[in-house]
Amino acid sequence: MTIGEFLLFLCVAGICGSIAQSLAGYSRGGCLIAILLGFIGALVGQKLARVLDMPEPVVIRFGSESFPLIWSIVGATLAVVVLNLLTVRRRGRD
């Protein structure tokens, strides 16, 4: 994988992570969190697709690596929902 392919890979992961954040209503974090969620979503989504025996409808290839777009968004959304459930929300002072 070349540097250009890696940067494109990061951009696609960031877009998938930010879409997942929008779907789940998660607004904390920035670009790095979105990229991290995109990678986590790709891992979780691929595992979920294999367990459910579902196809990968949209896959982007970067050299020899592949990135499942739809399953990345699904997996990242699940990760964001779990993250929202685990984090404590601070309330304003009364």
C-alpha positions in Angstrom: 0.0 0.0 0.0 1.4 3.3 -1.0 1.2 6.6 0.9 -1.5 7.9 -1.4 -3.6 4.7 -1.0 -3.2 5.0 2.8 -4.3 8.6 2.8 -7.3 7.7 0.7 -8.0 4.8 3.1 -8.0 7.3 6.0 -10.4 9.6 4.2 -12.9 6.9 3.5 -12.7 5.6 7.1 -13.3 9.2 8.3 -16.3 9.6 6.1 -17.8 6.3 7.2 -17.1 7.2 10.8 -18.7 10.6 10.6 -21.8 9.1 8.8 -22.1 6.6 11.7 -21.8 9.5 14.2 -24.6 11.4 12.5 -26.8 8.3 12.4 -26.3 7.6 16.1 -26.5 11.2 17.3 -22.9 11.3 18.7 -21.3 14.7 18.5 -18.2 14.3 20.7 -14.8 13.9 19.2 -13.4 15.2 15.9 -11.8 13.9 12.8 -9.5 11.4 14.5 -12.4 9.9 16.4 -14.4 9.6 13.1 -11.4 7.8 11.4 -11.0 5.5 14.4 -14.8 4.7 14.3 -14.5 4.0 10.6 -11.8 1.4 11.2 -13.6 -0.1 14.1 -16.8 -0.2 12.1 -15.0 -2.0 9.2 -13.8 -4.7 11.6 -17.1 -5.1 13.4 -19.1 -4.8 10.2 -17.1 -7.4 8.4 -17.4 -9.8 11.3 -21.1 -9.2 11.5 -21.5 -9.8 7.8 -19.7 -13.1 8.0 -21.7 -14.3 11.0 -25.0 -13.4 9.3 -23.7 -14.7 6.0 -24.5 -11.4 4.2 -22.8 -10.1 1.1 -20.6 -7.0 1.0 -22.6 -4.8 -1.5 -20.1 -1.9 -1.8 -16.4 -2.5 -1.4 -13.6 -0.1 -2.2 -10.2 -1.5 -3.0 -6.9 0.2 -2.1 -4.1 -1.8 -3.7 -4.5 -5.3 -2.2 -6.7 -4.1 0.7 -10.5 -3.8 0.6 -12.7 -1.5 2.6 -16.5 -2.5 2.9 -18.4 0.8 2.9 -21.9 -0.3 4.0 -20.7 -2.7 6.7 -18.2 -0.1 8.0 -21.0 2.4 8.5 -23.2 -0.3 10.2 -20.4 -1.5 12.4 -19.4 2.0 13.4 -23.0 2.9 14.2 -23.2 -0.1 16.5 -19.9 1.0 18.1 -21.1 4.5 18.6 -24.4 3.3 20.2 -22.4 1.1 22.6 -20.0 4.0 23.3 -23.0 6.3 24.1 -24.4 3.7 26.5 -21.1 3.3 28.3 -20.2 7.0 28.7 -21.6 9.1 31.5 -23.3 12.2 30.4 -22.6 15.3 32.5 -25.6 17.4 33.4 -25.6 21.1 34.0 -25.5 22.4 37.5 -28.9 23.0 39.1 
